[in-house]
Amino acid sequence: MKDYIRVIGGGLAGTEAAYQIAKRGIKVKLYEMKPSVFSPAHSNKNLAEIVCSNSFKSNSITNACGLLKEELRRLDSLLIKCADQTSVPAGQALAVDRDKFSKLVTEEIEKLENVEIIRKEFSDSIEKEDSITIIATGPLTSEKMEKQILKLTGEDKLYFYDAAAPIVTKDSINMNIAFYGDRYGKEGDSSYINLPFTKEEYLNFYNELINAEVVNLHEFEKREIFEWCMPIEVMAKRGEDTIRFGPLKPVGFTDPRTAKRPYAIVQLRQDNEEGTLYNLVGFQTNLKFGEQKRVFSMIPGLENAEFIRYGVMHRNTYINSPILLNSTFNLKNNKNVFFAGQITGVEGYVESIAAGLCAGINASNLYTNNSLISFPEETVIGALAKYISSPNKKFQPMNANFGILPPLQEKIKDKQERYKKMADRSLGNINLDNI
């Protein structure tokens, strides 16, 4: 075994992983292809470059991403520490000066005696060398690395998506309007929840949908939008009845309240094993998040819906983690290779940092012959690790949210009180002595 651990990718996950390894007294070779090679979305030479929003989301522990940040603070995350130090006013959210943030992360990594930063695209064979490796190449992984990853995983493709549908919590769906069942009377099927429209409700919804604000895409993303994953708002603009004869087709359904066929219907499909999350079938979208909340809440039964993930549309590259990865972030068929960050199917800045921290800790433990760690599923870190490594035929990237944590034993109606208790339980399970 080589006397160092390789980390491929100097983004949020890779730099966090490198820090976690180096602080444990282990040498790290950190490969970052910038500035010799830039992806279509990157532009500066620093590590941990932020290319989209400068927000790390809420700091409140009654918000799942805020709770995840607090877990990471308690686990000595370098990147959350840097984010705190470069924060700008943003109310309850943690937002950063993006240039100062990436500059500070770069400076902190460069200070570490155990870290050698190699500024070139990784071109060696991952399997050829007898060393522990963390792959943290992100959603814009280069073509060379894609080929290596395909060979490593035995898959014939990486999982690209251009548009993904929003997800809501089951508890927030109005079941006085909604009903279970598949087409043609299969009411016993609880994997689908159906939301029926009257004609008036549908037309009001339709007009708001086609006039809602959308997110501007990068040119390289626009080229990769395919007919099969067309955003719902683009499809709707083709004509008033287009989506009513497509994803909102009411054929085979009877509204129990009226005993008649609805004018249109939205189906929600179960999204996790526990049945606490449901996604809006066919609602891949490029609408701005605020517009999604406003417009999709007009769907009968979703007037008080809790959206735990909004629809997104961008180029992404991620592995089929439920088949390939353990909850410790290493490959099931090659324990020396770990993955970290968005390539594992976690979605978001803080989530990527969390994956890097987990992979870094476990790569270090493997190097020193210590036991690998799976964080408790009552923590957001543990719940995300479990989500990406559990069987899921419809696997898509996931943000931190309370819907993936096990429910409390007691029923608490007030959402904030419920989340506070879940947060207290989570933080009580973060034990530094075991790490």
C-alpha positions in Angstrom: 0.0 0.0 0.0 1.3 3.5 -0.9 2.1 5.8 1.9 -0.5 8.4 0.8 -4.2 8.7 -0.2 -5.2 10.2 -3.5 -8.0 12.6 -3.8 -9.2 13.4 -7.3 -11.0 16.7 -7.6 -10.4 20.0 -5.7 -14.0 21.1 -5.3 -16.0 21.2 -2.1 -16.0 17.5 -1.4 -12.4 16.9 -2.4 -10.9 19.6 -0.3 -12.9 18.6 2.7 -11.8 15.0 2.2 -8.2 16.1 1.9 -8.4 18.1 5.1 -9.9 15.2 7.1 -7.2 12.9 5.9 -4.3 15.3 6.5 -5.4 16.3 10.0 -5.1 12.6 10.9 -1.4 12.6 10.0 -1.7 10.9 6.6 -0.2 12.2 3.4 -2.6 13.3 0.6 -2.0 13.8 -3.1 -4.9 16.2 -4.2 -5.4 16.4 -8.0 -7.1 19.5 -9.4 -7.2 20.0 -13.2 -7.5 23.8 -13.0 -6.0 26.0 -14.2 -4.7 23.8 -17.1 -8.2 22.5 -17.8 -11.5 24.2 -17.0 -15.0 22.7 -17.1 -17.7 24.7 -19.0 -18.9 26.1 -15.6 -15.6 27.0 -13.8 -13.6 30.1 -14.3 -11.1 30.7 -11.4 -8.0 28.8 -10.4 -8.8 28.4 -6.7 -10.0 25.2 -5.0 -13.6 24.9 -3.8 -14.9 27.3 -6.5 -18.7 28.0 -6.2 -20.3 28.3 -9.6 -24.0 28.8 -8.8 -25.6 30.6 -5.8 -23.4 31.9 -3.0 -25.9 30.6 -0.4 -25.3 27.6 1.8 -29.0 27.8 2.8 -30.4 28.2 6.3 -28.4 28.2 9.5 -31.5 27.2 11.6 -31.3 23.6 13.0 -35.1 23.3 12.3 -34.1 23.4 8.7 -32.4 20.1 7.5 -29.5 21.9 5.7 -29.0 24.1 8.8 -28.9 21.0 11.0 -26.4 19.4 8.6 -24.2 22.4 8.9 -24.3 22.2 12.7 -23.4 18.5 12.5 -20.4 19.4 10.3 -19.3 22.2 12.6 -19.2 19.7 15.5 -17.2 17.3 13.3 -14.6 20.0 12.5 -15.4 20.6 8.9 -12.9 22.9 7.3 -15.2 24.2 4.6 -18.0 25.1 6.9 -15.5 26.9 9.1 -14.3 28.8 6.0 -17.9 29.6 5.0 -18.6 31.0 8.5 -15.4 33.2 8.2 -16.3 34.6 4.8 -20.1 35.0 5.4 -22.1 38.0 4.1 -25.4 39.3 5.5 -28.3 36.9 4.4 -30.7 36.9 7.3 -31.0 33.4 8.7 -29.1 31.9 5.8 -25.3 31.3 5.5 -24.2 33.1 2.4 -20.6 33.7 1.5 -18.4 36.0 -0.5 -17.6 33.4 -3.1 -14.2 34.7 -4.1 -13.0 35.1 -0.5 -14.4 31.6 0.4 -12.5 29.7 -2.3 -9.4 31.8 -1.7 -9.5 31.0 2.0 -10.1 27.2 1.4 -7.1 27.2 -1.0 -4.9 29.0 1.5 -5.9 26.5 4.3 -5.3 23.5 2.2 -1.9 24.9 1.0 -0.9 25.3 4.6 -1.2 21.6 5.3 2.2 19.9 5.3 0.7 16.5 4.5 -1.1 17.8 1.3 0.6 17.9 -2.1 -1.6 19.7 -4.6 -1.1 18.4 -8.2 -2.4 21.0 -10.7 -3.2 18.8 -13.6 -5.9 16.5 -14.9 -5.6 13.1 -13.4 -4.4 10.7 -16.1 -3.0 7.6 -14.2 -5.0 4.4 -13.8 -7.0 4.3 -10.6 -6.8 0.6 -10.3 -3.2 0.2 -11.4 -1.6 1.8 -8.3 -2.0 0.1 -5.0 -3.4 3.1 -3.1 -6.6 4.3 -1.5 -8.4 6.8 -3.8 -11.3 9.2 -3.4 -13.0 10.3 -6.6 -14.6 13.7 -6.0 -14.8 15.0 -9.6 -18.3 16.5 -9.3 -21.2 16.9 -11.7 -19.0 18.1 -14.6 -16.6 15.2 -14.5 -14.2 15.2 -17.5 -14.4 12.7 -20.3 -11.2 11.0 -19.3 -12.4 10.4 -15.8 -15.8 9.3 -17.0 -14.1 6.4 -18.9 -12.2 5.4 -15.8 -15.3 5.5 -13.6 -17.2 3.4 -16.1 -14.5 0.8 -16.0 -14.3 0.8 -12.2 -18.0 0.5 -11.7 -18.7 -1.9 -14.6 -21.6 0.3 -15.7 -22.2 1.2 -19.4 -23.1 4.8 -18.6 -23.0 7.4 -15.9 -26.4 8.7 -14.9 -27.2 12.0 -16.6 -30.3 14.0 -16.0 -31.4 17.2 -17.5 -34.6 17.8 -15.5 -35.9 16.4 -12.2 -39.3 16.8 -10.6 -40.1 18.3 -7.2 -40.6 16.1 -4.1 -43.1 16.8 -1.3 -43.6 15.2 2.1 -46.6 12.8 2.3 -47.8 14.4 5.6 -48.3 17.8 3.8 -50.6 16.4 1.1 -54.3 17.1 1.6 -55.8 13.6 1.6 -59.3 15.0 1.7 -58.7 15.8 -1.9 -56.1 13.3 -2.9 -56.7 9.6 -3.3 -54.5 6.5 -3.7 -54.6 4.2 -6.7 -53.3 3.5 -10.2 -55.2 3.8 -13.4 -58.4 1.8 -14.0 -59.4 1.3 -10.3 -56.3 -0.2 -8.6 -57.1 1.6 -5.4 -54.9 -0.7 -3.3 -51.7 0.7 -4.9 -50.3 3.1 -2.4 -47.2 3.9 -4.5 -49.3 6.6 -6.3 -51.3 9.5 -4.8 -53.6 11.3 -7.3 -54.6 14.9 -7.3 -57.7 15.7 -9.4 -58.4 19.0 -11.2 -61.8 20.5 -12.2 -61.7 22.4 -15.5 -61.6 25.8 -13.7 -58.8 24.7 -11.4 -56.8 23.3 -14.3 -57.1 26.5 -16.5 -56.1 28.7 -13.6 -53.1 26.5 -13.0 -52.2 26.2 -16.7 -52.1 30.0 -17.2 -49.8 30.5 -14.2 -47.6 27.7 -15.3 -46.9 29.0 -18.8 -46.3 32.5 -17.5 -44.0 31.6 -14.6 -40.3 32.7 -14.4 -37.6 30.2 -15.4 -33.9 29.8 -14.6 -31.4 30.8 -17.2 -29.3 27.8 -18.3 -25.7 27.6 -19.4 -25.3 27.1 -23.2 -23.9 23.7 -22.7 -26.9 22.7 -20.7 -29.4 23.9 -23.3 -27.8 21.6 -25.8 -28.5 18.6 -23.7 -32.2 18.9 -23.1 -34.0 15.9 -24.7 -37.6 15.4 -25.6 -38.1 12.7 -23.0 -37.3 14.9 -20.1 -38.8 18.1 -21.4 -39.7 20.6 -18.6 -43.4 20.7 -17.8 -43.7 24.4 -18.6 -42.1 24.0 -22.0 -44.5 21.2 -22.8 -47.5 23.3 -21.6 -46.6 26.1 -23.9 -47.3 23.8 -26.9 -51.0 24.1 -26.2 -53.6 24.1 -23.5 -54.4 20.4 -23.8 -50.8 19.2 -24.4 -50.1 18.2 -20.7 -53.7 17.2 -20.2 -53.1 14.5 -22.8 -49.6 13.8 -21.5 -48.5 13.6 -17.8 -51.8 15.0 -16.5 -54.0 12.6 -18.5 -57.1 11.7 -16.4 -58.0 8.5 -18.3 -58.7 5.5 -16.0 -59.4 7.6 -12.9 -62.5 8.4 -11.0 -62.6 11.2 -8.4 -64.1 9.7 -5.2 -65.6 13.0 -4.3 -67.7 13.3 -7.5 -67.7 9.8 -8.9 -66.6 11.3 -12.2 -63.5 11.4 -14.3 -61.4 14.5 -13.4 -60.6 17.1 -16.0 -56.9 16.5 -15.4 -54.9 14.7 -12.8 -51.4 15.0 -11.2 -49.9 11.8 -10.0 -47.4 11.6 -7.1 -45.1 8.6 -7.0 -43.6 7.2 -3.8 -40.0 8.3 -3.7 -38.4 6.5 -0.7 -38.7 3.1 0.9 -40.4 4.5 4.0 -43.2 6.2 2.0 -42.7 9.6 3.5 -41.7 11.3 0.3 -43.6 11.6 -3.1 -42.4 13.1 -6.4 -44.6 14.9 -8.9 -44.7 12.5 -11.9 -43.8 14.3 -15.2 -43.0 17.6 -13.5 -39.4 18.0 -14.5 -39.0 21.8 -14.5 -36.8 24.8 -14.9 -39.0 27.2 -13.0 -37.4 29.3 -10.3 -37.8 27.8 -6.8 -40.2 30.5 -5.6 -42.3 30.1 -8.7 -42.5 26.3 -8.2 -43.8 26.9 -4.7 -46.4 29.4 -5.9 -47.6 27.5 -9.0 -47.4 23.9 -7.9 -49.2 24.8 -4.7 -52.2 25.6 -7.0 -52.5 21.8 -7.6 -55.5 20.6 -5.6 -54.2 18.8 -2.5 -50.8 20.6 -2.6 -52.1 23.9 -1.2 -50.0 23.4 2.0 -47.4 21.1 0.5 -43.9 21.0 2.0 -41.4 20.9 -0.9 -38.3 19.2 0.4 -36.7 19.3 -3.0 -37.6 21.6 -5.9 -37.3 20.6 -9.5 -34.0 21.3 -11.1 -32.6 21.2 -14.6 -28.9 21.0 -15.3 -26.3 18.7 -16.6 -25.3 16.3 -13.9 -23.1 13.2 -13.6 -23.6 10.7 -10.9 -23.0 7.0 -10.3 -25.7 4.5 -9.5 -24.8 4.7 -5.8 -27.5 2.4 -4.5 -26.0 -0.5 -6.4 -22.3 0.6 -6.2 -21.6 2.2 -2.9 -21.7 1.3 0.8 -22.9 3.9 3.3 -19.2 4.5 4.1 -18.8 5.9 0.5 -16.5 3.2 -0.8 -17.2 0.8 -3.7 -18.8 -2.5 -2.7 -16.5 -4.3 -5.2 -13.3 -2.3 -4.4 -13.0 -1.1 -0.8 -9.9 1.0 -1.7 -12.0 3.4 -4.0 -14.2 6.0 -2.4 -16.5 8.5 -4.1 -17.5 11.9 -2.6 -19.6 14.9 -3.4 -22.3 15.3 -6.1 -21.1 12.4 -8.1 -22.5 10.1 -5.4 -26.0 11.6 -5.8 -26.1 14.1 -2.9 -27.3 17.5 -4.2 -26.1 20.8 -2.8 -23.0 22.5 -1.4 -23.3 21.4 2.2 -24.3 17.9 1.2 -21.2 17.6 -1.0 -19.1 18.8 1.9 -20.7 16.2 4.2 -19.9 13.4 1.6 -16.3 14.6 1.4 -16.0 14.5 5.2 -17.4 11.0 5.4 -15.2 9.7 2.6 -12.1 11.4 4.1 -12.7 9.9 7.5 -13.4 6.4 6.2 -10.4 6.5 3.8 -8.2 7.5 6.8 -9.7 4.6 8.8 -9.1 2.1 6.1 -5.5 3.4 5.7 -4.8 2.9 9.5 -6.8 -0.4 9.6 -9.5 1.1 11.8 -13.2 0.3 11.4 -15.1 2.2 8.8 -17.9 4.5 10.2 -21.5 4.7 9.1 -23.1 7.7 10.8 -26.4 7.1 12.6 -29.4 7.4 10.3 -30.9 9.8 12.9 -28.3 12.4 11.7 -28.6 14.2 8.4 -25.1 13.0 7.5 -26.1 9.4 8.2 -29.5 9.7 6.5 -27.9 11.0 3.3 -25.4 8.2 3.3 -28.2 5.7 3.8 -30.3 7.2 1.1 -27.6 7.0 -1.6 -26.6 3.4 -0.7 -30.1 1.9 -0.2 -32.0 0.1 -3.0 -33.8 2.6 -5.2 -34.8 1.8 -8.8 -35.7 5.5 -9.4 -32.6 6.9 -7.9 -32.0 10.6 -8.4 -29.8 13.1 -6.4 -31.2 14.3 -3.1 -30.8 17.3 -0.8 -30.7 17.3 2.9 -34.3 17.1 4.3 -36.2 15.8 7.3 -38.1 13.4 5.1 -35.1 11.0 4.8 -34.6 10.8 8.6 -36.5 8.2 10.6 -39.7 9.7 12.2 -40.0 10.4 15.9 -41.7 7.8 18.0 -44.1 10.4 19.2 -46.6 12.2 16.9 -46.0 16.0 16.9 -48.3 18.1 14.7 -46.4 21.4 14.9 -43.7 21.2 12.3 -41.2 23.4 13.9 -41.5 21.6 17.2 -41.2 18.3 15.4 -38.1 19.4 13.5 -36.5 20.8 16.7 -36.9 17.4 18.4 -35.4 15.7 15.4 -32.5 18.1 15.5 -31.9 17.5 19.2 -31.9 13.8 18.5 -29.5 14.2 15.6 -27.0 16.3 17.5 -27.2 13.9 20.5 -25.9 11.2 18.0 -22.9 13.1 16.9 -20.1 11.5 19.0 -16.6 12.8 18.3 -15.1 10.1 20.5 -15.9 7.5 17.8 -14.2 9.4 15.0 
